[in-house]
């Protein structure tokens, strides 16, 4: 009998997040976020784990805080 290892929900989410798209590094926390939605000058960002956040594009262009990856 063979058993197949299924990836965990967390692992599937991490792999999905890393499959392309726009990624920003929040420099002070070291957390990488992927842009999942942009509308009206605000981008919704999702980290690999944890809660999402909404960030105005003008803040994303602040190179002291955010680094586009």
C-alpha positions in Angstrom: 0.0 0.0 0.0 1.4 3.4 -1.0 0.5 6.6 0.6 0.8 9.9 -1.2 1.8 13.0 0.8 -0.6 15.8 0.2 0.7 19.3 0.8 -0.8 21.1 3.7 -3.2 24.1 3.2 -0.4 26.4 4.3 2.1 24.9 1.9 -0.4 25.2 -1.0 -1.0 28.8 -0.1 2.7 29.6 0.0 3.3 27.9 -3.3 0.4 29.8 -4.9 1.6 33.1 -3.5 5.1 32.5 -5.0 3.9 31.6 -8.5 4.4 35.1 -10.0 2.7 38.3 -9.5 4.0 41.5 -7.9 5.7 41.1 -4.6 6.8 43.8 -2.1 9.1 43.4 0.8 8.1 45.5 3.9 11.7 46.3 5.0 11.2 47.0 8.7 9.3 43.8 9.3 11.0 41.6 6.7 7.6 40.3 5.5 7.0 39.8 1.8 3.5 40.6 0.5 2.0 39.8 -2.9 -0.4 42.2 -4.5 -3.7 40.4 -5.0 -5.9 43.3 -6.0 -5.5 47.0 -7.0 -8.3 49.6 -7.3 -8.5 53.3 -6.9 -4.9 53.7 -6.1 -4.9 51.2 -3.2 -3.4 47.7 -3.4 -4.4 44.8 -1.2 -1.4 42.8 -0.1 -1.3 39.3 1.3 1.7 37.9 3.2 2.7 34.3 2.9 1.0 33.9 6.3 -1.1 36.2 8.4 -3.6 38.9 7.7 -3.8 40.9 4.5 -3.4 44.7 4.4 -4.4 47.6 2.1 -1.7 50.1 1.2 -2.0 53.3 -0.9 0.2 53.2 -4.0 1.9 56.3 -2.8 3.2 54.4 0.2 4.3 51.5 -1.9 6.5 53.8 -3.9 8.4 54.8 -0.7 11.7 53.0 -1.1 12.6 53.4 2.5 9.7 51.3 3.6 8.8 49.0 0.6 11.0 47.2 -1.9 9.4 45.8 -5.0 10.8 42.2 -5.6 
